[in-house]
Amino acid sequence: MSAKMSSFSAWKIISFILLIVLFYLISKIYLTDWENNLYTTLESFSKTLSHAVWTLNKELIEASIRNMIYVDDILEILVLDDKGEVLAHVTHDERLSTNIEKFMNLKKSVKRFPIYYKDFFAGQVYFRYYYYSATTFLLLLTVVFVSFLTSAYFAIDNLEKNSKLKSTLQELSDANAELELTLNELEATQQKVINSEKMAALGKLMVNIAHDVNTPTGVIYGSSTELLTRLERIHEKYLNDELTEKDFEEFIATCRELLDIIVRNSEKIKQLVQSLKRVAMQEVTQVHSTVKLKDLIDDVLRTMHPRLRKTKVQIHVNVPDNLTVRTIPGAWVQILMNLIDNSVIHGFEYDNPGNIYISLYEKSGKLILEYRDDGKGMDKETKARAFEPFFTTDPLHGTGLGLSIVHQLAVEVLHGDIELYSEPGKGITIVISAPLNHE
């Protein structure tokens, strides 16, 4: 009898382990597929924006991302040009403020994609998203598996009790009953595994279809709607004899761009029907060149002069006139522009006077940038989150991406290190160290 009791206990443990393993596998498969399909969707969006970003067509970019923001789980989209300047920015306010999202404490993340047009770097787009669909599915899956666990527990518990009542039967009858129970348990477990795999495969297929087909369809719908709106507007001007040559030329240009988007997304749908999982990843390339750093900084300051002349900020540069290195000039340009913008907006709050000190020098095969301002500085909490995307202390003017972009360029593009030092009332100091000739 003790052997029978041990057998039932073992089956409880086995059943629980199997269900837990199944739950983990299904959850892992679903979450991985969800992330892959979301990243595929976001990459598709970034490619869709390539022509508009290259031509700096803010109106078309705005119209496109306003359609993209309604894709499930996307919270915020930010499009930047090749200099890090903001071209367009939209948020899904209803999703950001929903009580369900706050109650579930959903995980949020940011995905960045570079934008290329005919192999030329045009800009970048940031997508902020959360795990609402995945969390909802996993919650439902948890309820199902808890039900399975409960049912399995009570089923095995009842079998154990029945076995105790029949323990007085003949040895052969007990042995036959135990064998029958064992076979039934094996068949039930096998059936559960089969059903779980079918559910996982069905869910995976539905997610693929929903993301891979609905996304370009949504872009086509948005572009078609915009095209129809512009057509009605130009037709109305024509009927009222208000149509000018400039209006007509702008209409033709916009139609060409929107139709190009529609054609490319239609082709994408055709390819998706042939193979839902055929996705090509584009390698990100960076251009190295030999540059004179003094001239580089002078170019940056000249470019930013129209903005800086409206402030009371003085910039002091300390760079050897003959310092020439081989590096990625575009990365350093974006770093400097973002750092200066950050000081003007947050350090000096536009109107306050102050100083910015920029030093560049070579040391032990590395290029060192020391950037310092004497602005208001950062408290401990702000300093800890300074490089976090979308974190800003001035939501009315800042996007929360300036220092995040600086960090990404310094670490991922230049393969260097970045350090931040700051105290309230004592400004900030940022030191970036990047290896030279790292190609």
N, C-alpha and C positions, 0 to 999 in steps of 0.2 A: 504493500500500500504506500509506503514511503517513497518507493521508486516512482509510483504513479504521480504522487504529489510533486516530486522533483521534476518530472516530465512536464507537468502543467506549468510549473514556475519557469522552466526553460522556454516553453512556448510563449509565455507572456513576454519574456525578455527578447526572444527572437522577433516576435511580432512588433514589439515597440521599436527595436533596432531597425528592422526592415522599413517600417513606416517613417521613422525619422530620417533614414538614409534616402528613401524615396522623396520625402519632403525637401531635403537638402538638394538633391540632384535636380528635381523639377524647378525649384526656386532658382538654383544657380543657372540652369539652362535658360529659363525665362528672362532672368535679369541680364544675362550676357547678351541674349538676342535683342532684348529691349534696348540696351545701350548701343549695340552695333547698329540697329536700325535707326535709332535716333541720331547717331553720329553720321550715318549715311545720309539721312534727311538733311542734317545741318550742313554737311559737305555739299549736298546738292544745292541748297540755298546759296552757299557761298559762291558756287560756280555760276548760278543764275545771276548774281549781282555783278559779275566780272565786268561786263561792258558798261553798265551804268556807273560803276565806281571809277573805271578808267576814264570815262568822259565827265566825271564829277557831276552827273545829273542827279542832283539832290531830290528833285521832285519824283523822278522815277524810282530812286532808291527808297524814298519814303513810302511810295505807293506799294512797292514790292514787299517791304518788310512788314507793312501793316497787314498784309495778307498772310505772311509767314507767322506772325505772332499768334494766330488762332490755331496753329497746329498744337496738338495735345502736348502738355508738359512744358512748353516754352513760356518763360516769364518775361524775358527782356532781351532785346536785340540792339546792338550798338555797332555801327559801321564807321570805320576810320579810313582816311586816305593814306597814301604812302608816307606822309609826314606825321602821322599820328593825330591829325585834326579830325574832329567829329563831323561826319557827313549826315548821319541820321541816327535817331535813337527812339525806340518805342518800347513801352511796357504794357503788360496785360494787368491793368489795375485790379480787375475783379479777382484774378488768381492771386495777386499779391496780398489782398486784404481778406480773403475768405477765412471764415472761422474754422472750417474743416482743416485747412492747411495748417493753421496755428495749433489746433487740437492734436493733429497727427504728428506735429513736429517734423515735417518732411525734410529730407536731405536735399540740399541745393548744391548746384555745381555750375561751373563756367567752362565752356569749350570755345577755343579760339581757332579760327581758320584763316590762313593767309589767302589773299585774293590775287590771282594772276590773270592777265589778259594777254594772250598770245605770247606767253613765256615772260612777260614783263610784270614785275611786282606792282600792283595797283593799290593795295591797301590791305585791310584785315577786318574781320567781323567777329564780334564776341556774342555768344549765345549764353544766356543764363537760363537754366532749366531746373526743374525739380522732379522728384520721383513719385509724382502723384499716381500715375497709371500703374507703375510697378508696385508701389506700396499697397494700392487698392487690391491688385491681383493677389499679392502675397498675404494680405489679411484674409481674403476669401479662401485662399488655399489653406491658410492656417486653420480656419473654422472647419473646413472639410476634413483635414487631417486629424484635428482634435476629435471630431465626430467619429472618424475611423478608429482612433485610439480608444475612445470610450466604448465603442461597440465591440472592438476586439477584446478589451478588458473584461466587459460583462459577459461576452460570449464564452471566453475561456474560463471565467470564474464560474459560470453556470455549468459548464462541462465538468469542471473540477468537483462541484457539489454533486452532480449526478453520478460521477464516478465513485464518490464516497458512499452514496446510497446503494450502489450496486457492488460494493466491495465484498459483500458476503456471497456473491454468486460463485459459481464454480470457476476454477482457474482457467479453463479453456474459454469460457464465456468472457471472462475479464480480458484475456489476451486478445480475443477477437474484437471486443469492443474498443480496446485501446488502439489496435491496428486500424480499425475503421475511423476512429477519431483522428488518428495521425494522417491518414489518407485525405480525409475531409479538410484538415487544416492545410495540408500541402496544396490541394486544389484551390482552396480559398485564397491562400497567399499568392499563388501563381496568377489567379484571375485578377487580383488587386494590382499586381505588377503590370499585367497586360493593359488593364484599363487606365492606369496612371500614365503609362507610356503613350497610349492613344490620346489622352487628354493633353499631354505635353506637346505632342506632334501637332495636334489640331490648333492649340494655342499659338504655337510658333508660326504655323502657316498663316493664320489670321493676322498676326502682328506684321508679318512680312508684307502681306497684301495691303493692309491698311496703311502702313507707312510708305511703302515703295510706290504704290499706285496713287493713293490719295494726295500725296504731297505734290507731284507735278500737276495733277488734276487741279488742285487748289490754286497753284500758280497760274495755270492757264485760265481758270475762272476769273481770278483777280485781274489778270492782264486784259482779258476780254471785256470785263466790266468797265475797266478804265478806258479801254478803246471805245466802247459804246458811249460812255459819258462824254468823251472828247468829240466823238462824231456828232452827238446831239447838240453839243455846244457850238461846233463850227457850222452845223446846218442851220441853227437858229440865227447866227450872225449872217449867214447867206440869205436867209429869207428876209431879214430886216435890212439888207443891203449895208451891213456893217463889217463885212468881211474884208480884211486888209491882206496885202501880199505877205506881210510878216506873220500874221495869224495863220495863213495857209501853209507857209514854210515850216513854222513850228509844229503844226498839226501833222504834216508829212513826216518830219523827223521823229516825232513821238510815235506815230503809227509804225514806222520802220523798226524802232526799238522794241515796241510791244509785240509786233508780229514776229520779230526775231526770237523773243522770249517764248512765245506760243509755239513756234516751230521746233525750237530746241527741246522744250518740255514734252511736246508730242512725240518726238523721236525717242525721248527717254522712256515714255510709256511703252512704246513699241519694243524697246530693248528689255524692259522689265517683264513684259508678257513672255518673251522668249526665255528669259532667265532672271528670276527675282534676285538671285544672289551674285550677279556679275557686277562687281564694283571695282573700279580702278582708283588707286591712291596716288595722288600726285606728290612727287618728292619736292620738298622745300629746298630751294637752292639760295645761297647767299653769295654775293659778288665781292671778291677781295680785290684791292687795288692799293697802290702806293700813294700816300697822301701826305701833304705838308700840314701838320695839325694847326699851326697858327692861322693859315688860310682857311682851314675848315671852320674854326671857331669864328673867324671874322665873317664868313658866309652866313653862319647861323645867326649871329647878332645883327647882321644887315637884314636878314629875312624877318627877324622879329622886331626890328626897329619901329615899325608903325604901331605895334602893340606896346612896346616898352616906353615910347616917348610920352604916353599918356599916364605913366606912373612916376613915382618919385624914387625909383630904384636905380642905383648906380652899380654897374658891373665892372669888376676888376679882373683882368686876365693875366695869368702868369704862365706863359708857354715860350720855350726857347724858339727863336726865329728859325733855326735850322733843324728843328725836330721833324724828321720825315720817317714814317713807318709804313709797313704793309699790314693792313687790317681791313675791317669792313666799315668804310666811312659812313654808310647809311645808318648803321646801328648807332654810331656815336652821335650823329646828327639828331636822331630821334631821342636819344637819351638826354642830350643837352636841352633840347626844346621842351621836353616834358618836365625836366627838373626846374627850368626857369619858370615855366607856367605854374608849376606847383608852388614855387616861392611867391610869385606875384599874387596868386589866388588865395593861398592859405597862410603863407608866412607873413605877408605884408597887407593882406586883405585889400588889395588894389590901391588904396589911398595913402597908406602909411609909408614914410620914407624908410630906406634901408639899403643894405649893400649885399651884393652877391660876389663871391670870390671863386674863380675857376682856375685850377692849376692842373697842368698835364705834363707828365715827365716819364721817361723810360727808366726802369730799374730791374736788373736781373732778368732781362728777357721778357719783361712784362710792361704793358702800358698802364700807368696809374692815373686815374682821374680823382682829384680831390675837389669836391663841390661843397661850398659852405655859404649859408646866409645868416644874417643876424635878426631874423624875424621872431615871431612869437614862440616858435618851437612846438614840441609835442609832449603831451602827458604820456604816462606809461601805457595806458590802454591804446591810445592812438598809435603810438610807436609800434606796439605789438601787432597791430592790424594794418600797418601802413602799406604793405605790399599785397594786401588782399584785394582781388578784383571787386569793383563796385562799392568798395568802402570809401566814404567821403565824409568830411566834417562840414561840407558846404553843398548840400544837395541841390540848391537853387542854381549854382554855377558849375560845380564840378561833376564829373562822371564817375569818379572813383577808380579810374583806370590809369592815371598818369604814372604813379609809382609802380603799379603792377606791370605796366609795359616796360618801364625801366628795368625792373627785376628780370623780366622775361628776356629782354635783349641782352642784358649783361651775362646771364647764366646760360641760356639756351643758344643764343646766337654767337656771342663772343666767347663762350666757354670760360667765363671768368667768375669772380666772386664779388659780392656787394655787401657793404656794411653800413648801417645807419646809426648815427649817434645824435641824441637830442634830449633836451630838457626844457620844461616850460620857461619861456622868457629868454632862452639862450640860443635860439635858432636851431638849425639842423646842420649836420655834416654827413655827407655821403661819400664813401670811398669805393671806387670800382677798380679792380685789378684784373686785367685780361691778358692772356699770353699773346705774343706777337707771332706772326707767320703761322697761325693755326688754321690750316686749310684742309 
